[in-house]
């Protein structure tokens, strides 16, 4: 029997923080007013998954839902969400459609968007089509934004169920059309909790950056600027069949198809020397290197193994070329296991929750501000155990400001969470003058956890 969603009691063993309870109550109030859609904008690391699990618990107890669909855009995020539901709401039967399609009795179904699109017409029970229009009483959309909605619009229009969207993208960075999808005023989600507030509340930590520019990544390679021995290597490498040479190799080519070992070596040395350490400064803390592509990631691993042969298994490539991606993520997430360095190609950029991460290295251009802040969020969760005293530091530029617009630099950048205090955050982009360079730690945009 359905009962009122006014004055709901939230299970604080699932979601015990004040803002999580506020988010749940905001969604319940919206549903009570017969609104069918809600959008939660919460910083990466602030516990969006816990919040939505506690919301499901409330709706189950109040008789508003029986069957729930949780959608994410990657298998690893589906697996992570399902584990959280199993741990925090063990009485709810669950299934992962990406792994099993015959558990038709499960009340909570986890799936990627692609898998659900395929299963709507193919999965059946003894009565016929399982996923009918009214099968689910609630649809949860992880990382809700316009591109997901536009690509998989048919899912959202097919199921006749209330929709809850989750995102860590700062509310001012969310596309206006995303708010339109959730029938909300632009910039006004159902509930929002950003990084600035989370840092003030000490649920998340701020980060610090140190800039270090590497010439080739900034300027490219100019033949006339090379010493004689390097000119000979340049000629041998880049001369075409007619013996003609390009006058320069643009910086955009580096790490796309051309790899410079010295550049990679310098970036790794900066990380190993200045990255946050654990075990009384003896061991580099868990680190994510964001690489440009698979070949770039493999080259970084190759150079690391040459430079640090005494650290076998210390660095590992984690991307969609792997057969057992989830096992690799689980090993990286385990503080007692190697690798310490995960070299990621899109796999760990967003959504994946590894609280042990202390250092982030940006070794590729990030063209999206929203994605950049989500990537920063891989290192902002507060840790309950003490960390070894080590000077937070990093490598190169996060972004530059020019007279035209913000430009995300191609220089590798390592970022570490601040151990106690961080830079002042104003809540807006800094003003710039021509040629002025801004470090990421001196600007403000909310980010967070998953």
C-alpha positions in Angstrom: 0.0 0.0 0.0 1.4 3.4 -1.0 1.8 5.9 1.8 2.7 9.6 1.9 6.3 10.7 1.3 6.0 13.5 3.7 8.3 13.4 6.8 10.2 10.3 5.6 12.8 8.6 7.8 16.1 7.9 6.1 18.2 4.9 7.2 21.3 6.7 8.4 23.3 3.4 8.3 23.0 3.8 4.5 23.1 7.6 4.1 24.1 9.3 7.3 25.3 12.7 6.1 23.0 15.7 6.3 23.1 16.6 2.7 22.3 13.0 1.6 19.2 13.1 3.8 18.3 16.5 2.3 18.7 15.1 -1.2 16.4 12.2 -0.5 13.8 14.4 1.0 14.0 16.8 -1.9 13.2 13.9 -4.3 10.4 12.6 -2.1 8.8 16.0 -2.0 9.0 16.3 -5.8 7.4 12.9 -6.2 4.7 13.8 -3.6 3.9 16.8 -5.7 3.4 14.5 -8.7 6.6 15.4 -10.4 8.0 12.5 -12.4 11.6 13.5 -12.7 14.4 14.6 -10.4 18.0 15.5 -10.9 20.7 15.2 -8.1 23.9 17.1 -8.7 26.4 16.0 -6.1 30.2 16.2 -6.0 32.2 13.2 -6.9 33.0 11.4 -3.6 30.0 12.8 -1.8 28.1 9.5 -2.0 25.6 9.7 -4.8 25.2 5.9 -4.9 24.6 5.7 -1.1 22.1 8.5 -1.5 20.1 6.8 -4.2 20.2 3.4 -2.3 18.7 5.1 0.7 16.1 6.7 -1.6 15.2 3.3 -3.0 14.9 2.0 0.6 12.5 4.8 1.5 10.4 4.3 -1.6 10.2 0.5 -1.0 9.1 1.0 2.6 6.5 3.6 1.6 5.1 1.3 -1.2 6.0 3.6 -4.1 8.2 1.1 -5.9 8.7 -2.7 -6.4 11.0 -2.9 -9.4 13.9 -0.6 -10.0 16.2 -0.1 -13.0 19.7 1.3 -12.6 21.4 2.5 -15.8 25.1 3.4 -16.3 27.1 3.8 -19.5 30.0 1.3 -18.6 30.1 -2.2 -17.3 32.5 -1.3 -14.5 30.0 1.4 -13.2 27.2 -1.1 -13.3 29.2 -3.6 -11.4 30.3 -1.0 -8.8 26.7 0.2 -8.3 25.4 -3.4 -7.9 28.0 -4.2 -5.3 27.0 -1.1 -3.3 23.3 -2.1 -3.4 24.1 -5.6 -2.3 26.2 -4.4 0.6 23.9 -1.7 1.8 20.4 -3.1 0.9 21.0 -6.9 1.2 17.2 -7.7 1.3 16.7 -6.4 -2.2 17.1 -9.0 -4.9 19.4 -7.8 -7.7 20.7 -8.8 -11.1 23.3 -7.4 -13.6 21.9 -7.8 -17.1 25.4 -7.4 -18.5 26.3 -10.8 -16.9 23.0 -12.6 -16.6 19.7 -12.3 -18.3 17.7 -15.2 -16.8 17.2 -13.8 -13.3 13.7 -12.6 -14.1 12.6 -12.5 -10.4 15.1 -9.8 -9.3 13.5 -6.6 -8.1 16.5 -4.3 -8.9 18.0 -4.6 -12.4 21.4 -3.1 -13.3 22.4 -2.6 -16.9 24.3 -0.4 -19.3 22.1 1.6 -21.7 23.3 -0.5 -24.6 22.4 -3.8 -23.0 18.9 -2.6 -21.9 18.2 -1.4 -25.4 18.9 -5.0 -26.6 17.0 -6.7 -23.8 13.7 -4.8 -24.0 12.5 -7.0 -26.9 14.5 -10.1 -26.3 14.3 -11.0 -22.6 11.1 -13.0 -21.7 9.6 -14.9 -18.8 6.9 -17.6 -18.8 4.3 -15.0 -19.6 6.1 -13.4 -22.5 8.0 -10.1 -22.7 9.5 -9.3 -19.4 10.4 -5.6 -19.6 7.0 -4.2 -20.5 6.3 -0.5 -20.5 5.2 -0.7 -16.8 7.7 -3.2 -15.5 9.8 -0.7 -13.6 8.4 1.7 -10.9 11.6 3.8 -10.9 14.5 4.4 -13.4 17.8 5.7 -12.0 20.1 7.2 -14.6 23.8 7.5 -13.6 25.7 10.4 -15.1 22.6 12.0 -16.5 23.3 14.4 -19.3 22.0 15.4 -22.6 24.3 13.2 -24.8 23.2 10.1 -22.9 19.5 11.0 -23.2 19.8 11.9 -26.9 21.6 8.6 -27.7 19.3 6.4 -25.6 16.1 8.4 -25.7 14.0 5.3 -26.5 14.7 3.8 -23.1 13.4 6.9 -21.2 10.3 7.3 -23.4 9.5 3.5 -23.4 9.4 2.9 -19.6 6.5 4.6 -17.9 8.3 5.3 -14.6 9.6 8.2 -12.5 13.2 9.1 -13.4 16.0 10.1 -11.1 19.2 11.4 -12.7 22.6 11.5 -10.9 25.6 13.6 -12.0 28.7 15.0 -10.5 29.0 17.7 -13.3 28.9 21.1 -11.6 25.4 22.5 -11.9 26.6 25.6 -13.7 28.3 23.4 -16.3 25.3 21.2 -17.1 23.8 21.8 -20.5 20.5 23.7 -20.4 18.9 20.9 -22.4 19.7 18.5 -19.6 17.6 20.6 -17.2 14.9 20.6 -19.9 15.0 16.8 -20.0 14.2 16.7 -16.2 11.7 19.5 -16.6 13.7 21.8 -14.3 14.7 25.5 -14.5 18.3 25.9 -15.9 20.8 25.8 -13.1 18.3 24.6 -10.5 18.5 20.8 -9.9 16.2 19.0 -7.5 19.1 19.1 -5.1 22.8 20.1 -5.4 25.9 19.7 -3.2 29.1 20.9 -4.7 32.8 20.4 -4.0 33.3 23.8 -2.3 30.7 22.9 0.3 32.0 19.4 0.7 35.5 20.7 1.4 34.1 23.2 3.9 32.2 20.3 5.6 35.5 18.3 5.5 33.8 15.4 3.7 36.1 15.9 0.7 39.6 17.3 0.4 40.8 20.0 -1.9 43.7 19.5 -4.3 47.0 21.3 -5.1 48.8 21.5 -8.4 52.3 22.3 -9.4 53.1 23.4 -12.9 55.9 22.1 -15.0 56.1 22.7 -18.7 57.8 20.3 -21.1 59.0 22.0 -24.2 58.0 19.5 -26.9 54.5 19.2 -25.5 54.1 23.0 -25.4 55.8 23.9 -28.7 56.2 20.8 -30.8 59.5 19.9 -32.4 61.2 22.4 -34.7 64.0 21.0 -36.9 66.0 24.2 -36.9 66.1 24.3 -33.1 67.6 20.8 -32.7 71.3 20.1 -32.0 73.1 18.3 -34.8 72.9 14.8 -33.4 69.1 15.2 -32.9 68.7 16.6 -36.4 70.2 13.4 -37.8 67.6 11.4 -35.8 64.9 13.7 -37.0 66.0 13.3 -40.6 66.1 9.5 -40.3 62.6 9.4 -38.7 60.6 11.9 -40.7 62.1 12.2 -44.2 59.6 11.0 -46.8 60.4 8.9 -49.9 61.7 12.0 -51.7 64.0 13.0 -48.9 61.9 16.0 -47.9 61.5 16.9 -44.2 58.7 18.7 -42.4 60.0 21.9 -40.8 58.3 21.0 -37.6 56.2 18.4 -35.8 53.2 20.1 -34.1 52.6 19.4 -30.4 49.3 17.8 -31.3 51.2 14.9 -32.8 52.9 14.1 -29.6 51.4 11.1 -27.8 48.9 10.6 -30.7 51.3 8.8 -33.1 54.7 10.2 -32.0 56.1 9.3 -28.6 59.0 11.0 -27.0 60.6 8.8 -24.4 62.5 11.7 -22.8 59.2 13.7 -22.2 57.6 10.6 -20.7 60.7 10.0 -18.6 60.7 13.5 -17.2 57.0 13.3 -16.3 57.5 10.0 -14.5 60.5 11.4 -12.6 58.4 14.3 -11.4 55.7 12.0 -10.3 58.0 9.6 -8.5 59.9 12.4 -6.8 57.1 14.7 -5.8 53.9 12.5 -5.7 52.3 11.9 -2.3 53.7 8.9 -0.6 52.5 6.4 1.9 54.2 4.0 4.4 56.3 6.9 5.9 57.3 8.2 2.5 58.7 4.9 1.2 56.0 4.1 -1.4 54.1 6.2 -3.9 50.4 6.5 -3.1 47.9 5.1 -5.6 48.1 7.1 -8.8 46.1 7.4 -12.0 47.8 8.6 -15.2 45.3 9.8 -17.8 46.8 8.7 -21.2 45.8 9.9 -24.6 45.3 6.4 -26.2 46.2 2.8 -25.8 49.6 3.1 -27.6 50.5 6.1 -25.4 49.5 4.2 -22.3 51.7 1.2 -23.3 54.6 3.5 -24.0 54.3 5.1 -20.6 54.3 1.6 -19.0 57.3 0.6 -21.1 59.3 3.7 -20.1 58.4 3.2 -16.5 59.7 -0.3 -16.5 62.9 0.8 -18.1 63.4 3.6 -15.5 62.3 1.6 -12.5 63.2 -2.1 -13.1 63.3 -2.7 -9.4 59.5 -2.0 -9.2 57.9 -4.9 -11.1 54.1 -4.7 -11.4 54.1 -1.2 -10.1 52.5 0.3 -13.2 49.7 -1.2 -15.2 47.6 -0.1 -18.2 43.9 -0.3 -17.5 41.7 0.3 -20.6 39.1 -1.4 -22.8 41.8 -3.5 -24.5 41.9 -5.7 -21.4 39.9 -8.9 -21.1 39.4 -8.7 -17.3 39.0 -5.0 -16.7 37.0 -5.3 -13.5 39.6 -7.6 -12.0 42.3 -5.0 -12.8 40.2 -2.2 -11.3 39.6 -4.3 -8.1 43.4 -5.0 -7.7 44.2 -1.3 -8.2 41.5 -0.4 -5.6 43.0 -2.8 -3.0 45.6 -0.8 -0.9 47.5 -4.0 -0.2 47.9 -5.0 -3.9 49.8 -3.7 -6.9 49.7 -1.8 -9.1 50.3 1.6 -7.5 50.0 3.3 -10.8 47.0 2.8 -13.1 47.6 4.1 -16.6 44.1 4.8 -17.8 42.5 5.5 -21.2 39.0 6.7 -20.4 38.4 3.8 -18.1 39.1 5.6 -14.8 38.3 9.1 -15.9 34.8 9.3 -14.4 32.6 7.3 -12.1 35.0 4.7 -10.7 35.4 5.1 -7.0 38.9 4.4 -5.7 39.3 6.3 -2.4 43.0 5.3 -2.1 44.0 7.5 -5.0 46.4 10.3 -3.9 47.9 11.4 -7.2 46.5 12.2 -10.7 48.6 12.8 -13.8 47.0 14.5 -16.8 49.0 13.3 -19.8 46.4 14.3 -22.4 44.3 17.3 -23.4 40.9 17.5 -21.7 38.6 19.5 -23.9 35.6 19.4 -21.6 35.6 21.4 -18.3 32.8 19.1 -16.9 34.9 16.0 -17.6 38.0 17.7 -16.2 36.4 18.3 -12.9 35.1 14.8 -12.7 38.6 13.5 -13.4 39.9 15.8 -10.5 37.2 14.1 -8.4 39.1 10.8 -8.6 41.4 12.3 -5.9 39.1 14.4 -3.7 37.5 11.8 -1.3 38.6 12.4 2.3 40.5 9.5 3.9 39.9 8.4 7.4 43.4 7.0 8.0 46.4 9.3 8.4 48.5 9.7 5.3 52.3 9.9 5.3 53.6 13.5 5.4 54.7 14.3 1.9 54.8 17.6 0.1 51.7 17.6 -2.3 53.0 18.2 -5.7 52.6 17.4 -9.3 53.7 18.1 -12.8 52.6 20.4 -15.6 49.9 22.9 -16.5 46.2 22.2 -16.1 44.9 24.8 -18.4 45.8 28.2 -19.8 43.6 31.2 -20.2 43.9 33.3 -23.3 41.9 36.2 -24.6 39.6 33.8 -26.6 38.6 31.1 -24.2 39.9 28.5 -21.7 42.3 26.0 -23.3 43.1 22.7 -21.7 46.8 22.1 -21.9 48.3 19.0 -23.4 51.1 19.1 -20.9 51.0 16.2 -18.4 49.7 17.3 -15.0 49.8 15.4 -11.8 47.4 16.6 -9.1 47.3 15.5 -5.4 44.6 16.2 -2.8 45.7 18.8 -0.3 46.4 17.2 3.1 45.0 20.1 5.2 44.4 23.4 3.5 43.9 24.2 -0.1 43.7 27.3 -2.4 40.9 29.8 -2.0 38.0 29.0 -4.3 36.0 31.9 -5.5 33.2 30.0 -7.3 33.9 31.6 -10.7 36.5 31.6 -13.4 39.4 34.0 -12.8 39.8 37.0 -15.0 42.7 36.7 -17.4 44.9 38.9 -19.5 46.5 37.9 -22.8 49.2 35.3 -22.2 48.4 34.8 -18.5 48.5 31.2 -17.3 46.2 29.9 -14.6 46.8 26.9 -12.4 43.8 24.6 -11.7 44.2 25.1 -8.0 43.6 28.8 -8.3 40.2 28.6 -9.9 36.9 27.2 -8.7 34.5 24.8 -10.2 32.8 22.1 -8.1 33.9 18.5 -8.6 33.6 15.5 -6.4 33.3 11.7 -6.0 31.0 9.0 -7.4 
